[in-house]
Amino acid sequence: MIGRITKVHAVQLQPPGLSFWAASSTGIAHVQERTSTEAGPEVLVTALVHGNEYSGAWALDAFLLSGLQPRRGRITAVFCNTEAFIRFDPRKPDASRFVDEDFNRVWSADLLDGPRRSAELLRAREIRPFVDRATHLLDLHSMHEPGGALLVTGMLPRNIAFAQDLGTAGQVVVDAGHADGVRMRDYGLFGDENSDRIALLLEAGQHWELASLQAARNVLMRFLVCSGVIDRGDVPPGWLLPDAAPPPPVTVTHRVVAQSMDFAFVQDFCGGETIGRAGTPIAHDAGEAVVTPYDDCVLVMPSVRQLRPGVTTVRLGHRA
C-alpha cells in the first residue's frame, strides 16, 4: 500500500506580488473592477479562496495588468483569502490553506448573517455584496495532486452546458457540493434552479505547476468570452490554449471518506482513471477494502495530502 506517502511537489510558481491591488476604488481591499459604459453581465472572478492555491491569482494579476477592458457590463476580480496567502511558506506549502476555517464552506446565509466570527467569515462578509450582484462567477482553484484541469459545475444543467461550451479539454465534473458547508459556487441564486446565474469552479491542476497557471488563464479568458463581457478578438495573444472538444461529463455519486489514519490507496492514482469492474479494491482503510460501487467507475481528485478521519480522499463517478 503506497497511498499514505505524501509526495513533495516542487513549487514551480513563486507566489505573486499582490500589494499593488490592495487599494481599490470599491473601498474593499484586493477587489478590483473594470467597467464598460455599455450594459452587460456582472462577471465575478475569484482567486485565493484557499491561500496556497495561487495559480488563479497569477491569472487575475495578468488580466489586471493587461489593461483588458470589458466591452459590456463589468468584470470584478477578487483576491479572497489574502490573510492566509501572505502566510505561504514553500517549506510548508499546505499550511496556508486558510487561517481559521475553510473559506469555501461558509457561504450560507445562516453563517454569513450569524454571530460567529473567523478570519474567513469576516472576509466573506466583506466581499458578499460583489457575490450577490454577480450574474456569472468563475472561482479559480487548484489541486493537491497533479492532474488535468476540472470544471466543477454542481448539478444544475445551465452550469454543465456553460462549462461544456467553453471549448476546453477540461473534464466537467457534476457534483452536489459538500456536506460540511456551502461553497461560493452554490451560494444564493447560484444554487437556485429557477435562476439563470452561472457559476463554475475551476480546478486548474496541481497548485504550484506552471501548467495550472496556463489552464487558469485559458479558462478565465474563455469564461469572459462566453459570458459576453468581452469578444474573442480581445483576448491577448497566447493566452488561449487550442480549442478542444470536451469529454463527456463525470457525475459524482459517492465520496470516499477516511475512517482512520490507516487509509491507503492500492496504487498511485492521479485522477481520471476508469475502473472497469464493480467491487475492485482501490484502497484500504481500518483493515477494510474500499471498492468501486459499479462498473466503469471514474476516480476524481484522489489525495491523502490532508489525511485525517472524516476527510474526503476521492470522489467516485460515472460518465454521462
VEXPA-467522 format. One record per residue (C-alpha): residue in one letter; chain; x, y, z. Coordinates in Angstrom, 1 decimal. Each point is the difference from the previous one (the first is absolute). Layout:
<fiza residu="A" chaine="A" x="X" y="Y" z="Z"/>
...
This chain:
<fiza residu="M" chaine="A" x="0.0" y="0.0" z="0.0"/>
<fiza residu="I" chaine="A" x="1.6" y="3.2" z="-1.2"/>
<fiza residu="G" chaine="A" x="-2.8" y="2.5" z="0.4"/>
<fiza residu="R" chaine="A" x="1.0" y="1.3" z="3.4"/>
<fiza residu="I" chaine="A" x="3.2" y="1.5" z="-1.4"/>
<fiza residu="T" chaine="A" x="-0.5" y="3.8" z="-0.4"/>
<fiza residu="K" chaine="A" x="2.1" y="1.1" z="-3.0"/>
<fiza residu="V" chaine="A" x="2.0" y="3.2" z="0.0"/>
<fiza residu="H" chaine="A" x="-1.0" y="2.1" z="-3.0"/>
<fiza residu="A" chaine="A" x="2.5" y="2.6" z="-1.2"/>
<fiza residu="V" chaine="A" x="-1.2" y="3.6" z="0.3"/>
<fiza residu="Q" chaine="A" x="0.5" y="1.0" z="-3.6"/>
<fiza residu="L" chaine="A" x="-2.0" y="3.2" z="0.3"/>
<fiza residu="Q" chaine="A" x="1.2" y="2.7" z="2.5"/>
<fiza residu="P" chaine="A" x="-2.8" y="1.7" z="1.9"/>
<fiza residu="P" chaine="A" x="-1.3" y="3.0" z="-2.0"/>
<fiza residu="G" chaine="A" x="0.5" y="3.5" z="1.5"/>
<fiza residu="L" chaine="A" x="-3.5" y="1.4" z="0.6"/>
<fiza residu="S" chaine="A" x="0.7" y="3.1" z="2.0"/>
<fiza residu="F" chaine="A" x="-0.7" y="2.2" z="-3.1"/>
<fiza residu="W" chaine="A" x="-3.6" y="-1.2" z="0.0"/>
<fiza residu="A" chaine="A" x="-0.7" y="0.6" z="3.7"/>
<fiza residu="A" chaine="A" x="-1.2" y="3.6" z="-0.4"/>
<fiza residu="S" chaine="A" x="-3.4" y="0.1" z="-1.9"/>
<fiza residu="S" chaine="A" x="-2.6" y="2.5" z="-1.0"/>
<fiza residu="T" chaine="A" x="-2.5" y="-2.4" z="1.4"/>
<fiza residu="G" chaine="A" x="1.3" y="0.7" z="3.5"/>
<fiza residu="I" chaine="A" x="0.6" y="-3.8" z="0.6"/>
<fiza residu="A" chaine="A" x="3.6" y="-1.2" z="-0.1"/>
<fiza residu="H" chaine="A" x="1.0" y="-2.2" z="-2.9"/>
<fiza residu="V" chaine="A" x="-3.2" y="0.5" z="-1.9"/>
<fiza residu="Q" chaine="A" x="0.5" y="1.5" z="-3.5"/>
<fiza residu="E" chaine="A" x="-2.6" y="1.0" z="-2.5"/>
<fiza residu="R" chaine="A" x="0.1" y="0.6" z="-3.8"/>
<fiza residu="T" chaine="A" x="-3.3" y="1.6" z="-1.3"/>
<fiza residu="S" chaine="A" x="-1.4" y="0.7" z="-3.5"/>
<fiza residu="T" chaine="A" x="-2.3" y="2.8" z="-0.8"/>
<fiza residu="E" chaine="A" x="-2.2" y="-2.5" z="-1.8"/>
<fiza residu="A" chaine="A" x="-2.4" y="-2.2" z="2.1"/>
<fiza residu="G" chaine="A" x="0.8" y="-3.6" z="0.3"/>
<fiza residu="P" chaine="A" x="0.8" y="-2.9" z="2.3"/>
<fiza residu="E" chaine="A" x="1.4" y="0.3" z="3.5"/>
<fiza residu="V" chaine="A" x="3.0" y="-2.4" z="-0.1"/>
<fiza residu="L" chaine="A" x="1.8" y="-0.8" z="3.2"/>
<fiza residu="V" chaine="A" x="3.3" y="-1.9" z="0.0"/>
<fiza residu="T" chaine="A" x="1.4" y="-1.1" z="3.3"/>
<fiza residu="A" chaine="A" x="3.4" y="-1.4" z="0.9"/>
<fiza residu="L" chaine="A" x="1.7" y="-1.0" z="3.3"/>
<fiza residu="V" chaine="A" x="-3.1" y="-1.4" z="1.6"/>
<fiza residu="H" chaine="A" x="2.7" y="-2.2" z="1.4"/>
<fiza residu="G" chaine="A" x="3.2" y="1.8" z="0.8"/>
<fiza residu="N" chaine="A" x="2.4" y="-2.5" z="-1.5"/>
<fiza residu="E" chaine="A" x="-1.8" y="-0.3" z="-3.3"/>
<fiza residu="Y" chaine="A" x="1.5" y="2.9" z="-1.8"/>
<fiza residu="S" chaine="A" x="0.1" y="-0.9" z="-3.7"/>
<fiza residu="G" chaine="A" x="-3.4" y="1.7" z="-0.3"/>
<fiza residu="A" chaine="A" x="1.5" y="3.1" z="1.7"/>
<fiza residu="W" chaine="A" x="2.7" y="0.1" z="-2.7"/>
<fiza residu="A" chaine="A" x="-2.7" y="-0.2" z="-2.7"/>
<fiza residu="L" chaine="A" x="-2.0" y="2.8" z="1.6"/>
<fiza residu="D" chaine="A" x="3.2" y="2.1" z="0.5"/>
<fiza residu="A" chaine="A" x="0.8" y="-0.5" z="-3.7"/>
<fiza residu="F" chaine="A" x="-3.5" y="1.0" z="-1.0"/>
<fiza residu="L" chaine="A" x="0.1" y="3.2" z="2.0"/>
<fiza residu="L" chaine="A" x="3.5" y="0.9" z="-1.2"/>
<fiza residu="S" chaine="A" x="-1.0" y="-0.6" z="-3.7"/>
<fiza residu="G" chaine="A" x="-2.4" y="3.0" z="0.0"/>
<fiza residu="L" chaine="A" x="-2.7" y="-2.1" z="-1.5"/>
<fiza residu="Q" chaine="A" x="-3.4" y="1.7" z="0.4"/>
<fiza residu="P" chaine="A" x="-3.5" y="-1.4" z="-0.3"/>
<fiza residu="R" chaine="A" x="-2.0" y="0.9" z="-3.1"/>
<fiza residu="R" chaine="A" x="-3.1" y="-0.5" z="2.0"/>
<fiza residu="G" chaine="A" x="-0.9" y="-0.2" z="3.6"/>
<fiza residu="R" chaine="A" x="2.6" y="-0.3" z="2.8"/>
<fiza residu="I" chaine="A" x="2.8" y="-2.3" z="1.0"/>
<fiza residu="T" chaine="A" x="0.8" y="-0.2" z="3.7"/>
<fiza residu="A" chaine="A" x="3.2" y="-1.7" z="1.1"/>
<fiza residu="V" chaine="A" x="0.3" y="-1.1" z="3.6"/>
<fiza residu="F" chaine="A" x="3.0" y="-1.4" z="1.8"/>
<fiza residu="C" chaine="A" x="-1.9" y="-1.6" z="2.8"/>
<fiza residu="N" chaine="A" x="2.0" y="-1.4" z="2.9"/>
<fiza residu="T" chaine="A" x="3.0" y="2.2" z="-0.1"/>
<fiza residu="E" chaine="A" x="0.5" y="-0.3" z="3.7"/>
<fiza residu="A" chaine="A" x="0.7" y="-3.7" z="-0.5"/>
<fiza residu="F" chaine="A" x="2.0" y="0.6" z="-3.2"/>
<fiza residu="I" chaine="A" x="2.6" y="2.3" z="1.7"/>
<fiza residu="R" chaine="A" x="0.9" y="-2.9" z="2.3"/>
<fiza residu="F" chaine="A" x="1.1" y="-2.2" z="-2.9"/>
<fiza residu="D" chaine="A" x="3.3" y="-1.8" z="0.7"/>
<fiza residu="P" chaine="A" x="1.4" y="-2.3" z="-2.7"/>
<fiza residu="R" chaine="A" x="1.4" y="-2.2" z="2.7"/>
<fiza residu="K" chaine="A" x="-3.5" y="-0.6" z="1.4"/>
<fiza residu="P" chaine="A" x="-2.2" y="0.8" z="-3.1"/>
<fiza residu="D" chaine="A" x="-3.2" y="-1.6" z="1.3"/>
<fiza residu="A" chaine="A" x="0.0" y="2.0" z="3.2"/>
<fiza residu="S" chaine="A" x="-1.4" y="3.2" z="-1.5"/>
<fiza residu="R" chaine="A" x="-3.2" y="-1.6" z="-1.4"/>
<fiza residu="F" chaine="A" x="-2.0" y="2.1" z="2.5"/>
<fiza residu="V" chaine="A" x="0.4" y="1.9" z="3.3"/>
<fiza residu="D" chaine="A" x="-3.0" y="-1.2" z="2.1"/>
<fiza residu="E" chaine="A" x="-2.2" y="-2.1" z="-2.2"/>
<fiza residu="D" chaine="A" x="-0.6" y="-0.9" z="-3.7"/>
<fiza residu="F" chaine="A" x="-1.1" y="3.2" z="-1.8"/>
<fiza residu="N" chaine="A" x="-1.9" y="-2.2" z="-2.5"/>
<fiza residu="R" chaine="A" x="-2.4" y="-1.5" z="2.7"/>
<fiza residu="V" chaine="A" x="-1.4" y="3.2" z="1.4"/>
<fiza residu="W" chaine="A" x="-2.4" y="1.1" z="-2.8"/>
<fiza residu="S" chaine="A" x="-3.4" y="-0.4" z="1.6"/>
<fiza residu="A" chaine="A" x="-2.2" y="2.8" z="1.2"/>
<fiza residu="D" chaine="A" x="-0.1" y="-1.5" z="3.5"/>
<fiza residu="L" chaine="A" x="3.7" y="0.3" z="0.4"/>
<fiza residu="L" chaine="A" x="0.5" y="3.3" z="-1.8"/>
<fiza residu="D" chaine="A" x="-2.8" y="1.6" z="2.0"/>
<fiza residu="G" chaine="A" x="0.8" y="-1.7" z="3.3"/>
<fiza residu="P" chaine="A" x="2.1" y="1.1" z="3.0"/>
<fiza residu="R" chaine="A" x="3.0" y="-2.4" z="-0.5"/>
<fiza residu="R" chaine="A" x="3.3" y="1.6" z="-0.9"/>
<fiza residu="S" chaine="A" x="3.0" y="-1.3" z="-1.8"/>
<fiza residu="A" chaine="A" x="2.6" y="1.5" z="-2.4"/>
<fiza residu="E" chaine="A" x="-1.8" y="-1.7" z="-2.9"/>
<fiza residu="L" chaine="A" x="-3.5" y="1.1" z="1.0"/>
<fiza residu="L" chaine="A" x="1.1" y="3.6" z="0.4"/>
<fiza residu="R" chaine="A" x="1.5" y="0.0" z="-3.4"/>
<fiza residu="A" chaine="A" x="-3.1" y="-1.8" z="-1.5"/>
<fiza residu="R" chaine="A" x="-2.2" y="2.7" z="1.5"/>
<fiza residu="E" chaine="A" x="2.2" y="2.7" z="-1.6"/>
<fiza residu="I" chaine="A" x="-0.3" y="-1.4" z="-3.5"/>
<fiza residu="R" chaine="A" x="-3.5" y="-1.3" z="0.2"/>
<fiza residu="P" chaine="A" x="-1.6" y="3.0" z="-1.8"/>
<fiza residu="F" chaine="A" x="2.2" y="-0.7" z="-3.0"/>
<fiza residu="V" chaine="A" x="-1.1" y="-3.7" z="0.0"/>
<fiza residu="D" chaine="A" x="-3.7" y="1.0" z="0.5"/>
<fiza residu="R" chaine="A" x="0.0" y="2.2" z="-3.1"/>
<fiza residu="A" chaine="A" x="1.9" y="-2.3" z="-2.4"/>
<fiza residu="T" chaine="A" x="-1.8" y="-1.7" z="-2.9"/>
<fiza residu="H" chaine="A" x="3.1" y="-2.1" z="-0.8"/>
<fiza residu="L" chaine="A" x="2.5" y="-1.5" z="2.4"/>
<fiza residu="L" chaine="A" x="3.3" y="-1.7" z="-0.8"/>
<fiza residu="D" chaine="A" x="1.8" y="-1.2" z="3.2"/>
<fiza residu="L" chaine="A" x="3.6" y="-0.9" z="-0.7"/>
<fiza residu="H" chaine="A" x="1.5" y="-2.9" z="2.0"/>
<fiza residu="S" chaine="A" x="2.7" y="-2.6" z="-0.4"/>
<fiza residu="M" chaine="A" x="0.6" y="-3.5" z="1.4"/>
<fiza residu="H" chaine="A" x="2.3" y="-1.8" z="2.5"/>
<fiza residu="E" chaine="A" x="1.2" y="-2.5" z="-2.6"/>
<fiza residu="P" chaine="A" x="0.9" y="0.3" z="-3.7"/>
<fiza residu="G" chaine="A" x="-2.8" y="-0.6" z="-2.5"/>
<fiza residu="G" chaine="A" x="-1.9" y="1.5" z="-2.8"/>
<fiza residu="A" chaine="A" x="-2.2" y="3.1" z="0.4"/>
<fiza residu="L" chaine="A" x="-3.5" y="-0.7" z="1.4"/>
<fiza residu="L" chaine="A" x="-3.1" y="2.3" z="-0.4"/>
<fiza residu="V" chaine="A" x="-2.2" y="-0.7" z="3.0"/>
<fiza residu="T" chaine="A" x="-3.5" y="1.0" z="-0.8"/>
<fiza residu="G" chaine="A" x="-2.4" y="-1.1" z="2.7"/>
<fiza residu="M" chaine="A" x="-3.2" y="-1.8" z="-1.1"/>
<fiza residu="L" chaine="A" x="-1.8" y="2.8" z="-2.0"/>
<fiza residu="P" chaine="A" x="-0.3" y="-0.6" z="-3.7"/>
<fiza residu="R" chaine="A" x="0.8" y="3.6" z="-0.9"/>
<fiza residu="N" chaine="A" x="3.4" y="-0.2" z="1.6"/>
<fiza residu="I" chaine="A" x="0.8" y="-3.3" z="-1.6"/>
<fiza residu="A" chaine="A" x="-0.9" y="1.3" z="-3.4"/>
<fiza residu="F" chaine="A" x="2.0" y="3.2" z="0.5"/>
<fiza residu="A" chaine="A" x="3.1" y="-2.0" z="1.0"/>
<fiza residu="Q" chaine="A" x="-0.3" y="-2.3" z="-3.0"/>
<fiza residu="D" chaine="A" x="-0.3" y="3.1" z="-2.3"/>
<fiza residu="L" chaine="A" x="3.3" y="1.5" z="1.2"/>
<fiza residu="G" chaine="A" x="1.9" y="-2.1" z="-2.6"/>
<fiza residu="T" chaine="A" x="2.7" y="-1.4" z="2.3"/>
<fiza residu="A" chaine="A" x="1.2" y="-3.6" z="0.6"/>
<fiza residu="G" chaine="A" x="-0.7" y="0.5" z="3.7"/>
<fiza residu="Q" chaine="A" x="-2.2" y="-2.8" z="1.5"/>
<fiza residu="V" chaine="A" x="-3.4" y="1.2" z="1.1"/>
<fiza residu="V" chaine="A" x="-0.8" y="-1.4" z="3.5"/>
<fiza residu="V" chaine="A" x="-3.6" y="0.1" z="1.1"/>
<fiza residu="D" chaine="A" x="-0.3" y="-0.1" z="3.8"/>
<fiza residu="A" chaine="A" x="-2.4" y="0.9" z="2.8"/>
<fiza residu="G" chaine="A" x="2.4" y="2.0" z="2.2"/>
<fiza residu="H" chaine="A" x="1.3" y="-0.7" z="3.4"/>
<fiza residu="A" chaine="A" x="-1.9" y="-1.3" z="3.1"/>
<fiza residu="D" chaine="A" x="2.2" y="2.1" z="2.3"/>
<fiza residu="G" chaine="A" x="-0.8" y="3.4" z="-1.4"/>
<fiza residu="V" chaine="A" x="-1.2" y="2.0" z="-3.0"/>
<fiza residu="R" chaine="A" x="2.5" y="1.1" z="-2.7"/>
<fiza residu="M" chaine="A" x="-0.2" y="3.4" z="-1.6"/>
<fiza residu="R" chaine="A" x="-0.9" y="-1.7" z="-3.3"/>
<fiza residu="D" chaine="A" x="-3.3" y="-1.2" z="1.7"/>
<fiza residu="Y" chaine="A" x="-0.8" y="3.1" z="1.9"/>
<fiza residu="G" chaine="A" x="-3.3" y="1.8" z="-0.3"/>
<fiza residu="L" chaine="A" x="-1.4" y="0.3" z="-3.6"/>
<fiza residu="F" chaine="A" x="3.0" y="-1.9" z="-1.4"/>
<fiza residu="G" chaine="A" x="-1.6" y="-3.1" z="1.6"/>
<fiza residu="D" chaine="A" x="-3.6" y="0.8" z="-0.9"/>
<fiza residu="E" chaine="A" x="-1.4" y="-2.2" z="-2.8"/>
<fiza residu="N" chaine="A" x="-2.4" y="2.8" z="-1.0"/>
<fiza residu="S" chaine="A" x="2.8" y="2.6" z="-0.4"/>
<fiza residu="D" chaine="A" x="2.0" y="0.6" z="-3.2"/>
<fiza residu="R" chaine="A" x="3.3" y="0.8" z="1.8"/>
<fiza residu="I" chaine="A" x="3.1" y="-1.9" z="-1.0"/>
<fiza residu="A" chaine="A" x="2.7" y="-1.3" z="2.4"/>
<fiza residu="L" chaine="A" x="3.0" y="-2.2" z="-0.7"/>
<fiza residu="L" chaine="A" x="2.9" y="-1.1" z="2.1"/>
<fiza residu="L" chaine="A" x="3.2" y="-0.8" z="-1.8"/>
<fiza residu="E" chaine="A" x="2.5" y="-2.4" z="1.4"/>
<fiza residu="A" chaine="A" x="2.9" y="1.0" z="-2.2"/>
<fiza residu="G" chaine="A" x="2.5" y="-2.7" z="0.8"/>
<fiza residu="Q" chaine="A" x="2.7" y="-0.5" z="2.7"/>
<fiza residu="H" chaine="A" x="0.3" y="3.2" z="2.2"/>
<fiza residu="W" chaine="A" x="3.5" y="1.1" z="-1.0"/>
<fiza residu="E" chaine="A" x="0.5" y="-1.3" z="-3.5"/>
<fiza residu="L" chaine="A" x="0.4" y="2.4" z="-3.0"/>
<fiza residu="A" chaine="A" x="-2.7" y="-2.1" z="-1.8"/>
<fiza residu="S" chaine="A" x="-2.5" y="1.1" z="2.6"/>
<fiza residu="L" chaine="A" x="0.6" y="3.7" z="-0.7"/>
<fiza residu="Q" chaine="A" x="-0.4" y="-0.7" z="-3.8"/>
<fiza residu="A" chaine="A" x="-3.3" y="-1.9" z="0.6"/>
<fiza residu="A" chaine="A" x="-1.3" y="2.8" z="2.3"/>
<fiza residu="R" chaine="A" x="0.8" y="2.7" z="-2.5"/>
<fiza residu="N" chaine="A" x="-1.5" y="-2.0" z="-2.8"/>
<fiza residu="V" chaine="A" x="-3.3" y="-0.7" z="1.8"/>
<fiza residu="L" chaine="A" x="-0.2" y="3.6" z="1.3"/>
<fiza residu="M" chaine="A" x="0.2" y="1.4" z="-3.5"/>
<fiza residu="R" chaine="A" x="-2.5" y="-2.6" z="-1.3"/>
<fiza residu="F" chaine="A" x="-2.4" y="0.7" z="2.8"/>
<fiza residu="L" chaine="A" x="0.1" y="3.8" z="-0.7"/>
<fiza residu="V" chaine="A" x="-0.7" y="-0.6" z="-3.7"/>
<fiza residu="C" chaine="A" x="-2.8" y="-2.5" z="0.6"/>
<fiza residu="S" chaine="A" x="-1.6" y="2.4" z="2.6"/>
<fiza residu="G" chaine="A" x="-0.1" y="2.7" z="-2.7"/>
<fiza residu="V" chaine="A" x="2.0" y="2.5" z="2.0"/>
<fiza residu="I" chaine="A" x="2.9" y="0.0" z="-2.6"/>
<fiza residu="D" chaine="A" x="0.4" y="-1.3" z="-3.5"/>
<fiza residu="R" chaine="A" x="2.4" y="-2.7" z="-1.0"/>
<fiza residu="G" chaine="A" x="2.0" y="2.4" z="-2.1"/>
<fiza residu="D" chaine="A" x="0.7" y="2.0" z="3.3"/>
<fiza residu="V" chaine="A" x="2.0" y="-2.9" z="1.5"/>
<fiza residu="P" chaine="A" x="3.7" y="0.8" z="0.2"/>
<fiza residu="P" chaine="A" x="2.1" y="-2.2" z="-2.4"/>
<fiza residu="G" chaine="A" x="1.2" y="-3.3" z="1.5"/>
<fiza residu="W" chaine="A" x="-2.5" y="0.0" z="2.9"/>
<fiza residu="L" chaine="A" x="-2.3" y="-2.7" z="-1.5"/>
<fiza residu="L" chaine="A" x="1.0" y="-3.6" z="-0.3"/>
<fiza residu="P" chaine="A" x="-1.3" y="-1.8" z="-3.1"/>
<fiza residu="D" chaine="A" x="-3.7" y="-0.6" z="-0.3"/>
<fiza residu="A" chaine="A" x="-1.0" y="-3.5" z="1.0"/>
<fiza residu="A" chaine="A" x="-3.1" y="-2.2" z="0.1"/>
<fiza residu="P" chaine="A" x="-0.8" y="-0.6" z="3.6"/>
<fiza residu="P" chaine="A" x="-0.4" y="-3.6" z="1.3"/>
<fiza residu="P" chaine="A" x="-3.4" y="-1.2" z="1.2"/>
<fiza residu="P" chaine="A" x="-0.7" y="1.3" z="3.6"/>
<fiza residu="V" chaine="A" x="0.7" y="-2.1" z="3.0"/>
<fiza residu="T" chaine="A" x="-2.8" y="0.0" z="2.6"/>
<fiza residu="V" chaine="A" x="1.2" y="-0.6" z="3.6"/>
<fiza residu="T" chaine="A" x="-2.1" y="-2.6" z="1.8"/>
<fiza residu="H" chaine="A" x="2.2" y="-0.9" z="3.0"/>
<fiza residu="R" chaine="A" x="2.6" y="1.6" z="2.3"/>
<fiza residu="V" chaine="A" x="2.6" y="-2.2" z="1.7"/>
<fiza residu="V" chaine="A" x="0.5" y="1.4" z="3.5"/>
<fiza residu="A" chaine="A" x="3.0" y="-1.2" z="2.0"/>
<fiza residu="Q" chaine="A" x="-1.0" y="-1.9" z="3.1"/>
<fiza residu="S" chaine="A" x="3.5" y="-0.2" z="1.4"/>
<fiza residu="M" chaine="A" x="3.6" y="1.1" z="-0.4"/>
<fiza residu="D" chaine="A" x="0.7" y="-3.4" z="-1.5"/>
<fiza residu="F" chaine="A" x="-1.8" y="1.0" z="-3.3"/>
<fiza residu="A" chaine="A" x="2.2" y="-0.9" z="-3.0"/>
<fiza residu="F" chaine="A" x="-0.6" y="-0.3" z="-3.8"/>
<fiza residu="V" chaine="A" x="1.0" y="-3.3" z="-1.6"/>
<fiza residu="Q" chaine="A" x="2.0" y="1.9" z="-2.6"/>
<fiza residu="D" chaine="A" x="1.1" y="3.5" z="-1.0"/>
<fiza residu="F" chaine="A" x="-3.3" y="1.3" z="-1.5"/>
<fiza residu="C" chaine="A" x="0.2" y="3.5" z="-1.5"/>
<fiza residu="G" chaine="A" x="-3.7" y="0.5" z="-0.9"/>
<fiza residu="G" chaine="A" x="-2.0" y="-0.8" z="-3.1"/>
<fiza residu="E" chaine="A" x="0.6" y="-3.7" z="0.2"/>
<fiza residu="T" chaine="A" x="-3.0" y="-2.2" z="-1.0"/>
<fiza residu="I" chaine="A" x="-0.2" y="-3.2" z="2.0"/>
<fiza residu="G" chaine="A" x="-1.8" y="-2.5" z="-2.2"/>
<fiza residu="R" chaine="A" x="-1.6" y="-2.4" z="2.5"/>
<fiza residu="A" chaine="A" x="-2.1" y="0.5" z="3.0"/>
<fiza residu="G" chaine="A" x="1.5" y="-1.3" z="3.2"/>
<fiza residu="T" chaine="A" x="3.6" y="0.9" z="-1.0"/>
<fiza residu="P" chaine="A" x="2.0" y="1.0" z="3.1"/>
<fiza residu="I" chaine="A" x="1.4" y="3.6" z="-0.4"/>
<fiza residu="A" chaine="A" x="1.1" y="0.5" z="3.6"/>
<fiza residu="H" chaine="A" x="0.1" y="-1.5" z="3.5"/>
<fiza residu="D" chaine="A" x="-1.2" y="1.7" z="3.1"/>
<fiza residu="A" chaine="A" x="0.0" y="-1.2" z="3.6"/>
<fiza residu="G" chaine="A" x="0.6" y="-3.5" z="-1.2"/>
<fiza residu="E" chaine="A" x="-2.9" y="0.0" z="-2.5"/>
<fiza residu="A" chaine="A" x="0.2" y="0.2" z="-3.8"/>
<fiza residu="V" chaine="A" x="-1.5" y="3.0" z="-1.8"/>
<fiza residu="V" chaine="A" x="-1.5" y="-1.2" z="-3.2"/>
<fiza residu="T" chaine="A" x="-1.6" y="1.5" z="-3.1"/>
<fiza residu="P" chaine="A" x="-3.9" y="0.0" z="0.2"/>
<fiza residu="Y" chaine="A" x="-0.6" y="-0.6" z="-3.7"/>
<fiza residu="D" chaine="A" x="1.6" y="-0.7" z="-3.3"/>
<fiza residu="D" chaine="A" x="2.0" y="2.7" z="-1.8"/>
<fiza residu="C" chaine="A" x="0.4" y="2.0" z="3.1"/>
<fiza residu="V" chaine="A" x="2.0" y="3.2" z="-0.5"/>
<fiza residu="L" chaine="A" x="2.4" y="1.3" z="2.8"/>
<fiza residu="V" chaine="A" x="-0.1" y="3.7" z="0.6"/>
<fiza residu="M" chaine="A" x="2.7" y="2.0" z="1.9"/>
<fiza residu="P" chaine="A" x="1.5" y="-2.8" z="2.1"/>
<fiza residu="S" chaine="A" x="2.2" y="1.3" z="2.7"/>
<fiza residu="V" chaine="A" x="1.3" y="-0.8" z="3.5"/>
<fiza residu="R" chaine="A" x="1.9" y="3.2" z="0.5"/>
<fiza residu="Q" chaine="A" x="-2.4" y="1.2" z="2.7"/>
<fiza residu="L" chaine="A" x="-0.8" y="-3.5" z="1.4"/>
<fiza residu="R" chaine="A" x="-1.9" y="-0.2" z="3.2"/>
<fiza residu="P" chaine="A" x="-3.3" y="-1.7" z="0.9"/>
<fiza residu="G" chaine="A" x="-2.9" y="1.7" z="-1.6"/>
<fiza residu="V" chaine="A" x="1.9" y="1.4" z="-3.0"/>
<fiza residu="T" chaine="A" x="-1.1" y="-0.9" z="-3.5"/>
<fiza residu="T" chaine="A" x="2.9" y="-1.9" z="-1.7"/>
<fiza residu="V" chaine="A" x="-1.6" y="-0.6" z="-3.4"/>
<fiza residu="R" chaine="A" x="-3.3" y="0.6" z="-1.8"/>
<fiza residu="L" chaine="A" x="-1.5" y="-2.8" z="-2.2"/>
<fiza residu="G" chaine="A" x="-2.1" y="0.7" z="-3.1"/>
<fiza residu="H" chaine="A" x="-1.3" y="-1.2" z="-3.3"/>
<fiza residu="R" chaine="A" x="0.1" y="1.5" z="-3.4"/>
<fiza residu="A" chaine="A" x="-3.2" y="1.3" z="-1.6"/>
